[in-house]
C-alpha cells in the first residue's frame, strides 16, 4: 500500500509539474493577447486558431511514433518516462516560438526568405526525423526479438526460472543503436529530439504566417502581442503530447512490472511500435529525398497525398485498443492468478 501511495504521489507530482508549465504558456499567451485584443479584436480569432492548431498537430503521426518509441527505449533503461511527451513537444515548440519571433522582427526579410527556409529546412528536418524513427524502430526490433525468445521459453520452463526483464545487451546492433541514443538519459534531453523534429518548419511556418498577417494587417500591433500566437500553439501542443506521454508511460510501466504482462501485452504493442516507426521513418525519408532531389513518381505522389494527422489518430486508437484488449485478456484468462502462483513459488524457493 505504501508503494502504491508513493507511486501515485509521484504521478501527481509529475502531472502538477508539467501541467504548471503548460498553464504558464497558456496564461502568458492570453495575457499578451489581452494587451491589444480590444484594439485589434481579429487577434482573438487568430489566437483561438493557434491554440487549436497546437492541439491538432500533437496528433501528427511523427509525434505519436517518436514519443512511443522514446518511452519504450527509456523504460528499458529503467527511467521515469512520464515527461517524454512534454519534453518532446517543448523542444518542438521552441522552433515555432523562435521562428515566429524572427518573423515579427524581420517581417519583410521573412516574406522573401521563408519559402527558401521551408524548402531547405523542411527537407533537412524531415530527413533527420526519418533517420531517428528508423533507428528507434531498429532498437525496438532487437527488444521484440528478445521478447519473442522469452515467449517461447515460457512454454518450456516454469515462470520463476525465466529472466524476462533481461535484455540482449550483448547484441552488436543493440549496442550500436544504444550508443547513438546514449545521449538520451533523462526526460528533459528528449527536448533536443523534439527540436530536431521541429526543424521541418512546417508548423513554424503556419504560426509565422499568423504573426506576419497580424503585423501586416494591423501596423500598430506590437511585436510582443503577436507572440501570443506561438505561445498558445505551444500550450495546445504540449498539453496533448504530455497526455500522450503519460498514457504511454503508465501503460508500459504496468506492463514492465510483471513478466506475464510484459509477454502477453508487449509482444503485440512492440510490433505495432516497430511497424509505425519504420513506416513513418520511410515516409519521412521519401519526403526528404523528394524535396532534395526533386523526385516525381508514383511513390512520391502517394506520400504527398497522405494525411499525417489522421494517421496519428489511427495510431493512438491502435495503442488504446491494444491496451484494452490486453487488460481484458488479463482478466478473462485469469493471468493474475498465474502470476501470483509464480511469485509464491519463487518466494518458497528462497
C-alpha positions in Angstrom: 0.0 0.0 0.0 2.9 2.4 0.9 4.4 1.6 -2.5 1.2 2.3 -4.4 0.7 5.6 -2.4 4.3 6.7 -3.2 3.8 5.8 -6.9 0.5 7.8 -7.2 2.1 10.7 -5.4 5.0 10.7 -7.9 2.5 10.6 -10.8 0.6 13.5 -9.3 3.8 15.5 -8.8 4.8 14.9 -12.4 1.4 15.9 -13.6 1.5 19.1 -11.5 5.0 19.9 -12.7 4.3 19.6 -16.4 0.8 20.9 -16.1 2.0 24.0 -14.4 4.4 24.8 -17.2 1.7 24.3 -19.8 -0.6 26.6 -17.7 2.1 29.2 -17.7 2.3 29.1 -21.5 -1.5 29.4 -21.7 -1.7 32.3 -19.3 1.2 34.1 -20.9 -0.4 33.8 -24.3 -3.8 35.0 -23.1 -2.2 38.0 -21.2 -0.2 39.0 -24.3 -3.4 38.7 -26.4 -5.4 40.9 -24.0 -2.8 43.7 -24.2 -4.1 44.5 -27.8 -7.3 42.4 -28.2 -9.6 45.4 -27.5 -7.9 47.4 -30.2 -7.5 44.6 -32.7 -10.4 42.1 -32.0 -9.4 40.0 -35.0 -6.5 38.8 -32.9 -8.9 36.7 -30.8 -9.8 34.5 -33.8 -6.1 34.1 -34.7 -5.3 33.2 -31.1 -8.0 30.6 -31.0 -6.8 29.2 -34.3 -3.3 29.0 -33.0 -4.3 27.0 -29.8 -6.5 24.6 -31.8 -3.7 24.1 -34.3 -1.4 23.1 -31.4 -4.0 20.6 -30.2 -4.4 19.2 -33.7 -0.7 19.0 -34.5 0.0 16.9 -31.4 -1.8 14.1 -33.2 0.8 14.2 -36.0 1.9 10.7 -36.6 5.6 11.8 -36.2 4.8 12.9 -32.6 3.0 9.8 -31.6 5.6 7.4 -33.0 8.6 9.3 -31.6 7.0 9.6 -28.1 6.0 6.0 -28.0 9.4 4.7 -29.1 11.4 7.0 -26.9 9.2 5.9 -23.9 9.9 2.2 -24.7 13.6 2.9 -25.0 13.9 4.8 -21.8 11.7 2.3 -19.8 14.1 -0.5 -20.9 16.8 1.7 -19.3 14.8 1.9 -16.1 14.0 5.6 -16.4 10.9 7.6 -15.4 9.3 8.4 -18.7 6.2 10.5 -17.8 7.9 13.7 -19.1 8.9 12.3 -22.5 5.8 13.7 -24.3 6.1 17.1 -22.7 9.9 17.4 -23.3 9.5 16.3 -27.0 6.7 18.9 -27.5 8.6 21.6 -25.7 11.6 21.2 -27.9 9.4 21.1 -31.0 7.6 24.2 -29.9 10.8 26.2 -29.4 11.3 26.1 -33.1 7.8 27.6 -33.5 8.5 30.3 -31.0 11.9 31.3 -32.4 10.7 31.4 -36.0 7.6 33.4 -35.0 9.9 35.9 -33.2 12.2 36.2 -36.2 9.2 36.7 -38.5 7.8 39.5 -36.4 11.2 41.3 -36.1 12.2 40.8 -39.7 8.8 40.8 -41.5 9.9 41.9 -44.9 13.0 39.7 -44.7 10.9 36.7 -43.8 8.4 37.3 -46.6 11.2 36.8 -49.2 13.2 34.2 -47.3 10.6 32.0 -45.7 9.9 29.9 -48.8 13.6 29.1 -49.1 13.7 28.1 -45.4 10.6 26.0 -45.8 12.1 24.1 -48.7 15.7 23.6 -47.3 14.8 23.3 -43.6 11.8 21.1 -44.4 14.0 18.6 -46.3 16.7 18.5 -43.6 14.3 18.3 -40.7 12.3 15.6 -42.4 15.4 13.6 -43.2 16.6 13.8 -39.5 13.1 12.7 -38.3 13.1 9.8 -40.7 16.5 8.6 -39.7 15.8 8.8 -36.0 12.5 7.0 -36.3 14.2 4.2 -38.2 16.9 4.0 -35.5 14.2 3.7 -32.8 12.4 1.0 -34.9 15.6 -0.9 -35.1 16.3 -0.7 -31.3 12.8 -1.9 -30.6 13.2 -4.7 -33.2 16.0 -6.2 -31.0 13.8 -5.8 -28.0 10.9 -7.6 -29.8 13.3 -10.5 -30.7 14.2 -10.8 -27.1 10.5 -10.8 -26.0 9.7 -13.5 -28.6 12.5 -15.7 -27.3 11.2 -15.3 -23.8 7.7 -16.0 -25.0 8.8 -19.4 -26.5 10.8 -20.1 -23.3 7.6 -19.8 -21.2 6.2 -22.9 -22.8 9.1 -25.0 -21.7 10.1 -23.5 -18.3 8.4 -22.6 -15.0 7.9 -18.8 -14.8 10.2 -18.2 -11.9 13.1 -19.5 -14.0 12.6 -17.0 -16.8 14.6 -13.9 -16.7 12.0 -11.9 -18.6 13.4 -8.5 -17.9 16.9 -9.2 -19.0 17.6 -7.6 -22.4 20.1 -8.8 -25.1 22.7 -6.2 -24.2 25.5 -8.2 -25.9 23.9 -7.9 -29.4 26.1 -5.7 -31.6 23.3 -3.9 -33.3 21.6 -3.2 -30.0 24.8 -1.8 -28.5 25.4 0.3 -31.7 22.0 1.9 -31.5 22.2 2.4 -27.8 25.4 4.3 -28.3 23.6 6.5 -30.9 20.8 7.1 -28.5 23.0 7.1 -25.4 22.8 10.9 -25.0 19.1 10.5 -24.1 19.2 9.5 -20.4 16.6 12.0 -18.9 13.2 13.3 -19.9 14.5 16.9 -20.5 17.0 15.6 -23.0 14.1 14.5 -25.3 13.6 18.2 -25.9 16.6 18.1 -28.3 14.9 15.3 -30.2 11.8 17.4 -30.4 13.8 20.4 -31.6 15.3 18.4 -34.4 11.9 17.1 -35.4 10.6 20.7 -35.5 13.3 21.8 -37.9 11.0 20.8 -40.8 9.5 24.3 -40.3 6.0 23.2 -41.4 4.3 24.1 -38.1 6.7 27.1 -37.6 5.7 28.4 -40.9 2.0 28.2 -40.0 2.5 30.3 -36.9 4.9 32.6 -38.6 2.2 33.3 -41.2 -0.3 34.1 -38.4 2.2 36.5 -36.8 3.1 38.1 -40.1 -0.5 38.5 -41.1 -1.3 40.2 -37.7 1.7 42.5 -38.1 1.0 43.4 -41.7 -2.8 43.8 -41.4 -2.5 45.8 -38.2 0.5 48.0 -38.5 0.3 49.2 -34.9 0.4 45.7 -33.2 3.5 45.5 -31.0 5.8 42.5 -31.5 5.2 41.2 -28.0 1.4 41.0 -28.6 1.9 38.8 -31.7 3.9 36.3 -29.6 0.6 35.3 -28.1 0.1 33.1 -31.2 3.1 30.8 -30.8 2.7 30.6 -27.0 -0.9 29.4 -27.4 0.1 27.0 -30.1 2.8 25.7 -27.7 0.3 25.3 -24.9 -2.1 23.3 -27.1 0.6 21.0 -28.5 2.3 20.5 -25.1 -1.0 19.6 -23.5 -1.9 16.8 -25.9 1.7 15.5 -26.2 2.0 15.4 -22.4 -1.2 13.5 -22.0 0.0 11.1 -24.7 3.4 10.7 -22.9 1.6 10.0 -19.6 -0.6 7.4 -21.2 2.4 5.6 -22.9 4.4 5.7 -19.7 1.6 4.5 -17.4 0.7 1.7 -19.8 4.3 0.5 -20.3 5.0 0.7 -16.5 2.1 -1.6 -15.9 3.5 -4.0 -18.5 7.1 -3.9 -17.4 6.2 -4.5 -13.7 5.4 -8.2 -14.4 6.9 -10.9 -16.6 3.5 -12.2 -17.7 2.2 -8.7 -18.5 5.3 -8.0 -20.5 5.0 -11.1 -22.6 1.2 -11.1 -23.3 1.0 -7.4 -24.0 4.5 -6.3 -25.0 4.8 -8.7 -27.9 1.8 -7.1 -29.7 2.4 -3.4 -28.8 6.1 -3.6 -29.6 5.3 -5.0 -33.1 2.9 -2.0 -33.6 5.6 0.4 -32.4 8.1 -1.0 -34.9 5.8 -1.0 -37.8 4.6 2.5 -37.1 8.1 4.0 -36.6 9.5 2.1 -39.6 6.7 3.1 -41.9 6.7 6.7 -40.8 10.5 6.9 -41.0 10.4 5.5 -44.5 7.7 8.1 -45.4 9.9 10.9 -44.0 12.9 9.8 -46.0 10.8 9.7 -49.2 9.6 13.2 -48.5 13.1 14.4 -47.7 14.7 12.9 -50.9 11.8 14.1 -53.0 12.4 17.7 -51.8 16.2 17.5 -52.1 16.4 15.7 -55.5 13.1 16.9 -57.0 11.7 13.4 -57.4 8.3 13.0 -59.0 6.9 9.5 -59.3 4.0 7.3 -58.1 5.6 6.8 -54.7 6.2 10.5 -54.0 2.7 11.4 -55.2 1.2 8.7 -52.9 3.3 10.0 -49.9 2.2 13.6 -50.7 -1.4 12.6 -50.5 -1.2 11.0 -47.0 -2.9 12.8 -44.1 -0.4 12.5 -41.2 -2.9 13.9 -38.6 -5.4 11.2 -39.5 -2.7 8.6 -39.4 -1.7 9.9 -35.9 -5.2 9.5 -34.6 -5.4 5.9 -36.0 -2.1 5.1 -34.3 -3.4 6.4 -31.0 -6.5 4.3 -31.3 -4.4 1.3 -32.1 -2.5 1.7 -28.9 -5.6 2.3 -26.9 -7.5 -0.7 -28.4 -4.4 -3.0 -27.9 -4.2 -1.9 -24.2 -7.9 -2.5 -23.6 -7.6 -6.0 -25.3 -4.6 -6.8 -23.1 -6.4 -5.8 -19.9 -9.5 -7.8 -21.0 -7.5 -11.0 -21.7 -5.6 -10.5 -18.4 -8.9 -10.8 -16.5 -10.7 -13.3 -18.8 -7.8 -15.9 -18.7 -7.1 -15.0 -15.0 -3.4 -14.4 -15.8 -3.1 -12.5 -12.5 -3.7 -15.9 -10.7 -1.0 -17.5 -12.8 1.4 -14.6 -12.0 0.6 -15.0 -8.2 1.4 -18.7 -8.3 4.8 -17.9 -9.9 5.6 -15.3 -7.2 4.5 -17.6 -4.4 6.6 -20.5 -5.8 9.6 -18.2 -6.2 9.3 -17.0 -2.6 9.0 -20.5 -1.2 12.2 -21.4 -3.1 14.0 -18.6 -1.4 
